[in-house]
């Protein structure tokens, strides 16, 4: 943990401190920022206050005096709840403004890790509580050079595995072999693993045909799957990372047609073009804003992307956010591209990664196009190239 960096961030934000709080590992952000081992026993409440200047203070239960021992600063014990209140009041500066893992009106539930009662307790000490949403990103979402390399490499290998799969499926269709979603999913898993990548445990790529592709989180299983036949639309959503603990995931979605280019129905072409335009509009907005020296909030990108689909008359069929944070876990704790499911006002910080994945989900089929976007200092880089610009004919 880098106390100096935390204090620098606090000073830049003109805050008096950051109060970390946890009960039974309810606040994973605190563990990430403070780099606390999570394998120890934590059964009682604890606080850790980092002032903008000065030494930190840990407030811990006498039942577990050993916890937070890896953190610098003074250690204060409490036995009763009355002592906990009194010690916490003493620790917090009067009339201070401090950050906590809290989101006003629960606008960003991923950040709302501190319960309302604890917020009320802290405010009762004449302390103003503000969200730590943007502060936390500096420690849990920004990627190192090595992590950025791992993401680019994951994207390169995933797209190559997809290309091999599509070539195989084309050969299968020409030879009249029977295909189904589950068998193709398992084949895709094998190709991804052969490329030297690893998937999250119990999370397999999505292979969804026709109406199943209209369900954003459809997943074929050994017992429940559909055949893939000539003339079918098939959606492929796939993700993986290099086999390293801090490696960053690549996450992409492509759609293909089990036939020739001329056989692709006009309605599917039309819907794909709308989705592609929405995807590209969101990317262009981010790049233009960054090039001009400005900052971008996740909700703004969602609005720009979604408006393309709304104006085309498909707004009711775009039922999820435009994108999510990506890190060493597939759905990271950084800013999401979202003003739909949540109101994510967090800034897209340099050296963070997000998916951009608009979709239109109709009863008869669904189209989604997903790329990943690395946010840089004054630009953004699309990974997993080349990106999809038309429905891929498998024949």
Phi, psi and omega per residue, in radians:
X1 nan 2.466 -3.086
X2 -1.974 1.630 -3.120
X3 -1.072 -0.675 -3.120
X4 -1.082 -0.683 3.127
X5 -1.187 -0.716 3.099
X6 -1.043 -0.769 -3.123
X7 -1.194 -0.610 3.069
X8 -1.094 -0.763 3.121
X9 -1.106 -0.695 3.114
X10 -1.112 -0.748 -3.134
X11 -1.150 -0.693 3.102
X12 -1.107 -0.602 3.137
X13 -1.487 -0.026 -3.133
X14 1.012 0.801 3.094
X15 -1.955 2.696 -3.109
X16 -1.517 -0.283 3.125
X17 3.029 3.072 3.115
X18 -2.264 2.090 -3.134
X19 -1.823 1.961 3.080
X20 -1.590 2.386 -3.136
X21 -2.413 2.515 3.095
X22 -2.646 2.594 2.973
X23 -2.405 1.988 3.111
X24 0.960 0.778 3.071
X25 1.080 0.633 3.108
X26 -1.401 -0.180 -3.062
X27 -2.165 1.393 -3.121
X28 -1.079 -0.467 3.124
X29 -1.087 -0.703 3.123
X30 -1.070 -0.733 -3.137
X31 -1.145 -0.641 3.138
X32 -1.230 -0.837 -3.087
X33 -1.142 -0.758 -3.092
X34 -1.472 -0.114 -3.140
X35 0.961 0.872 3.139
X36 -1.591 2.317 3.043
X37 -1.069 2.341 -3.082
X38 -1.701 0.015 -3.089
X39 -1.515 -0.075 3.101
X40 -1.437 2.900 3.131
X41 -1.481 2.140 3.085
X42 -2.216 1.787 -3.102
X43 -1.996 -0.176 -3.109
X44 -2.063 2.846 3.105
X45 -1.173 2.541 3.003
X46 -2.503 2.676 3.081
X47 -2.224 2.599 3.026
X48 -2.454 1.986 -3.070
X49 -1.811 2.133 3.065
X50 -1.892 1.892 3.103
X51 -1.337 2.782 3.103
X52 -1.099 -0.478 3.045
X53 -2.468 2.499 3.128
X54 1.824 -3.075 -3.054
X55 -1.548 2.498 3.073
X56 -1.190 2.841 3.107
X57 -2.364 2.256 3.059
X58 -1.767 2.311 3.074
X59 -1.985 1.965 -2.983
X60 -2.346 2.756 -3.114
X61 -1.314 2.521 3.072
X62 -1.134 -0.324 3.099
X63 -1.241 -0.515 -3.109
X64 -2.272 1.109 -3.070
X65 -1.206 -0.188 -3.080
X66 -1.469 -0.289 -3.008
X67 -1.261 2.763 -3.118
X68 1.076 0.344 -3.084
X69 -1.178 -0.320 3.132
X70 -1.418 -0.129 -3.066
X71 -1.676 2.545 3.126
X72 -1.342 2.869 3.021
X73 1.891 3.130 -3.126
X74 -1.266 2.595 3.107
X75 -2.061 2.174 -3.114
X76 -2.083 2.252 -3.119
X77 -1.734 2.603 2.972
X78 -2.299 2.644 3.089
X79 -1.939 -0.906 -3.089
X80 -1.763 2.914 3.087
X81 -1.157 -0.542 3.106
X82 -1.137 -0.706 3.093
X83 -1.151 -0.666 3.120
X84 -1.056 -0.801 3.117
X85 -1.059 -0.808 -3.077
X86 -1.137 -0.770 -3.120
X87 -1.161 -0.689 -3.141
X88 -1.135 -0.706 3.096
X89 -1.043 -0.696 -3.131
X90 -1.183 -0.607 -3.080
X91 -1.249 -0.681 -3.020
X92 -1.458 2.276 3.107
X93 -1.138 2.476 3.100
X94 -1.133 2.488 3.105
X95 1.070 0.399 -3.091
X96 -1.444 2.776 2.976
X97 -2.004 2.068 -3.052
X98 -2.227 2.722 3.111
X99 -1.680 2.518 3.004
X100 -2.508 2.924 3.127
X101 -1.383 1.394 -3.016
X102 -2.508 2.546 3.117
X103 -2.269 2.078 -3.138
X104 -0.930 2.276 -3.134
X105 1.025 0.357 -3.129
X106 0.959 0.633 -3.114
X107 -1.073 -0.618 3.132
X108 -2.145 1.550 -3.054
X109 -1.059 -0.408 3.118
X110 -1.135 -0.394 -3.119
X111 -1.686 -0.395 -3.049
X112 -1.348 1.408 -3.087
X113 -1.849 -0.206 3.137
X114 -1.819 2.262 -3.063
X115 -1.212 2.763 -3.070
X116 -1.062 -0.630 -3.128
X117 -1.118 -0.685 3.116
X118 -1.183 -0.681 3.067
X119 -1.068 -0.748 3.104
X120 -1.061 -0.718 3.129
X121 -1.065 -0.850 -3.115
X122 -1.105 -0.728 3.135
X123 -1.164 -0.439 3.123
X124 -1.177 -0.253 3.117
X125 -1.609 0.343 -3.136
X126 1.098 0.751 3.128
X127 -2.113 2.352 3.070
X128 -1.567 2.282 3.131
X129 -1.860 2.255 3.070
X130 -2.158 2.885 -3.096
X131 -1.275 2.519 3.071
X132 -1.667 0.219 -2.967
X133 -0.916 -0.896 -3.117
X134 -1.332 -0.559 3.101
X135 -1.081 -0.820 -3.052
X136 -1.073 -0.597 3.141
X137 -0.988 -0.572 -3.095
X138 -1.101 -0.358 -3.045
X139 -1.967 -0.389 -3.038
X140 -2.058 -0.150 -3.067
X141 -2.097 -0.488 -3.102
X142 -1.298 2.371 -2.986
X143 -1.750 2.600 3.037
X144 -1.405 2.948 3.096
X145 -1.033 -0.702 -3.141
X146 -1.146 -0.677 3.113
X147 -1.171 -0.696 3.105
X148 -1.091 -0.724 3.069
X149 -1.040 -0.763 -3.110
X150 -1.107 -0.598 3.109
X151 -1.202 -0.809 3.123
X152 -1.043 -0.733 -3.119
X153 -1.169 -0.699 3.082
X154 -1.059 -0.722 3.109
X155 -1.099 -0.758 -3.132
X156 -1.084 -0.790 -3.090
X157 -1.235 -0.624 3.124
X158 -1.154 -0.782 3.141
X159 -1.132 -0.647 3.089
X160 -1.119 -0.717 3.107
X161 -1.129 -0.694 3.085
X162 -1.072 -0.726 3.140
X163 -1.092 -0.721 3.112
X164 -1.110 -0.773 3.138
X165 -1.063 -0.807 -3.124
X166 -1.065 -0.693 3.114
X167 -1.121 -0.729 3.107
X168 -1.095 -0.755 -3.120
X169 -1.143 -0.647 3.074
X170 -1.058 -0.757 3.119
X171 -1.129 -0.706 3.116
X172 -1.074 -0.758 -3.127
X173 -1.138 -0.712 3.136
X174 -1.115 -0.574 -3.104
X175 -1.616 0.019 3.060
X176 1.312 0.391 3.126
X177 -1.274 2.520 3.097
X178 -1.273 2.348 -3.139
X179 -2.227 2.632 2.982
X180 -2.564 2.852 -3.044
X181 -1.008 -0.791 -3.046
X182 -1.172 -0.775 3.138
X183 -1.087 -0.717 3.128
X184 -1.187 -0.671 3.082
X185 -1.030 -0.820 -3.116
X186 -1.132 -0.633 3.083
X187 -1.137 -0.695 3.127
X188 -1.130 -0.735 3.095
X189 -0.991 -0.795 -3.127
X190 -1.090 -0.712 3.125
X191 -1.140 -0.713 3.117
X192 -1.100 -0.752 3.133
X193 -1.201 -0.657 3.088
X194 -1.106 -0.457 3.100
X195 -1.335 -0.057 3.123
X196 1.564 0.354 -3.134
X197 -1.880 2.810 3.068
X198 -2.151 2.580 3.097
X199 -1.840 2.727 3.036
X200 -1.075 2.620 3.127
X201 -1.073 2.321 3.086
X202 1.128 0.387 3.067
X203 -2.215 1.923 -3.088
X204 -1.859 2.742 3.065
X205 -1.009 2.660 3.072
X206 -1.604 2.232 2.966
X207 -2.179 1.979 -2.993
X208 -2.329 2.229 -3.076
X209 -1.869 2.430 3.002
X210 0.862 -2.083 -3.068
X211 -1.065 -0.535 3.114
X212 -1.096 -0.547 3.111
X213 -1.226 -0.245 3.056
X214 -1.400 -0.022 3.056
X215 -1.852 1.903 -3.006
X216 -0.978 -0.540 -3.095
X217 -2.041 0.554 3.036
X218 -1.114 2.523 3.112
X219 -2.495 2.090 3.086
X220 -1.257 2.608 3.072
X221 -2.297 3.034 3.128
X222 -1.096 -0.482 -3.099
X223 -1.704 -0.406 -3.075
X224 -2.298 1.829 3.118
X225 -2.783 2.896 -3.099
X226 -2.066 2.678 3.070
X227 -1.248 2.715 3.021
X228 -1.970 2.054 -3.065
X229 -2.173 2.918 3.073
X230 -0.945 2.296 3.141
X231 1.626 0.034 -3.123
X232 -1.583 2.591 2.962
X233 -1.634 2.371 -3.107
X234 -2.265 2.254 3.092
X235 -1.803 2.359 3.136
X236 -2.138 2.056 3.061
X237 -2.040 2.136 -2.977
X238 -2.523 2.589 -3.046
X239 -2.686 2.688 3.093
X240 -3.094 3.027 3.091
X241 -2.561 2.907 3.027
X242 -1.127 2.638 -3.080
X243 -1.366 1.123 3.088
X244 -2.331 2.547 -3.056
X245 -1.019 -0.615 -3.079
X246 -1.827 0.188 3.139
X247 -1.175 2.645 -3.051
X248 -1.824 2.427 -3.092
X249 -1.246 2.635 2.798
X250 -1.835 2.563 -3.044
X251 -2.589 2.010 -2.999
X252 -2.433 2.698 3.054
X253 -2.345 2.293 3.073
X254 -2.233 2.736 3.027
X255 -2.161 2.473 -3.116
X256 -2.336 2.825 -3.129
X257 -2.146 2.266 -3.105
X258 -1.418 1.193 -3.111
X259 3.106 -2.860 -3.140
X260 -1.557 2.915 3.115
X261 -1.034 -0.721 -3.109
X262 -1.182 -0.348 -3.113
X263 -1.521 -0.171 -3.122
X264 -1.145 2.175 -3.110
X265 -1.070 2.551 -3.118
X266 -1.040 -0.662 -3.120
X267 -1.111 -0.711 3.118
X268 -1.147 -0.701 3.075
X269 -1.065 -0.774 -3.113
X270 -1.070 -0.819 -3.116
X271 -1.139 -0.718 3.111
X272 -1.053 -0.738 -3.120
X273 -1.090 -0.641 3.094
X274 -1.146 -0.809 -3.141
X275 -1.090 -0.763 3.118
X276 -1.071 -0.753 3.129
X277 -1.098 -0.704 3.111
X278 -1.113 -0.818 3.114
X279 -0.991 -0.874 -3.076
X280 -1.200 -0.553 3.099
X281 -1.157 -0.735 3.105
X282 -1.094 -0.763 3.128
X283 -1.108 -0.787 -3.129
X284 -1.089 -0.667 3.116
X285 -1.082 -0.806 3.130
X286 -1.071 -0.817 -3.080
X287 -1.131 -0.705 -3.140
X288 -1.161 -0.759 -3.134
X289 -1.117 -0.744 3.138
X290 -1.184 -0.697 3.138
X291 -1.090 -0.530 3.128
X292 -1.454 0.032 3.117
X293 1.512 0.158 -3.124
X294 -1.605 3.103 3.061
X295 -1.930 2.838 -3.086
X296 -2.295 2.316 3.039
X297 -1.694 2.593 -3.124
X298 -0.984 -0.703 -3.099
X299 -1.145 -0.540 -3.139
X300 -1.152 -0.710 -3.128
X301 -1.183 -0.673 3.084
X302 -1.057 -0.767 -3.135
X303 -1.052 -0.815 -3.105
X304 -1.091 -0.806 -3.121
X305 -1.136 -0.830 -3.071
X306 -1.133 -0.632 -3.095
X307 -1.068 -0.560 3.096
X308 -1.087 -0.755 -3.125
X309 -1.254 -0.673 3.104
X310 -1.085 -0.819 -3.112
X311 -1.117 -0.463 3.109
X312 -1.435 -0.038 3.088
X313 1.584 0.202 -3.097
X314 -1.995 0.316 -3.062
X315 -0.978 -0.667 -3.119
X316 -1.216 -0.199 -3.091
X317 -1.845 0.096 3.022
X318 -1.836 1.656 -2.848
X319 -1.819 0.167 3.131
X320 -2.433 2.988 3.095
X321 -1.075 2.866 -3.133
X322 -1.303 -0.543 -3.106
X323 -2.972 2.971 -3.099
X324 -2.305 2.768 3.057
X325 -1.154 2.530 3.122
X326 -2.238 2.372 3.085
X327 -2.631 -2.468 3.093
X328 -1.314 -0.157 2.864
X329 -1.988 2.651 -2.999
X330 -1.088 -0.742 3.069
X331 -1.899 1.731 -3.018
X332 -1.407 3.141 -3.104
X333 -1.751 0.231 3.057
X334 -1.487 -3.004 -3.122
X335 -1.078 2.383 3.020
X336 -1.695 2.745 3.076
X337 -1.541 1.491 -2.898
X338 -2.685 2.094 2.888
X339 -2.336 0.499 -3.051
X340 -2.107 -1.122 3.077
X341 -1.343 -0.629 3.042
X342 -2.396 2.953 3.119
X343 -1.859 1.490 -3.004
X344 -1.564 1.752 -3.125
X345 -1.553 0.056 -3.119
X346 -1.178 2.580 3.134
X347 -1.409 2.469 3.003
X348 -1.348 1.767 -3.051
X349 -1.391 2.672 3.041
X350 -0.984 2.510 3.093
X351 1.180 0.588 2.937
X352 -2.044 2.942 -3.053
X353 -2.350 2.458 3.121
X354 -2.426 2.663 2.906
X355 -1.487 2.641 2.958
X356 -2.161 1.900 -2.975
X357 -2.519 1.151 3.063
X358 -1.151 2.675 3.126
X359 -2.632 2.716 3.033
X360 -2.202 2.134 -3.008
X361 -2.064 1.755 -3.132
X362 -1.697 2.854 -3.136
X363 -1.030 -0.608 -3.054
X364 -1.595 -0.391 3.087
X365 -2.922 2.859 3.073
X366 -2.292 2.579 3.099
X367 -2.180 2.234 3.000
X368 -2.378 2.471 3.037
X369 -2.216 2.060 -3.052
X370 -2.127 2.245 2.982
X371 -2.220 2.982 3.049
X372 -1.964 2.576 -3.059
X373 -2.216 2.011 3.021
X374 -1.510 2.132 3.109
X375 -1.504 2.179 3.134
X376 -1.916 -2.976 -3.084
X377 -1.108 -0.858 -3.092
X378 -2.338 0.432 -3.135
X379 -2.832 3.123 3.060
X380 -2.415 2.507 -3.077
X381 -2.023 2.201 3.053
X382 -1.453 2.279 3.105
X383 -1.937 2.908 -3.062
X384 1.340 0.739 -3.066
X385 -1.595 2.728 -0.002
X386 -1.283 2.574 3.131
X387 -1.397 2.774 -3.076
X388 -1.340 2.273 3.138
X389 -2.096 -0.067 3.029
X390 -2.752 2.793 3.034
X391 -1.071 2.294 -3.050
X392 -1.450 2.081 3.007
X393 -1.364 2.235 -3.116
X394 -1.399 -0.177 3.092
X395 -2.111 nan nan
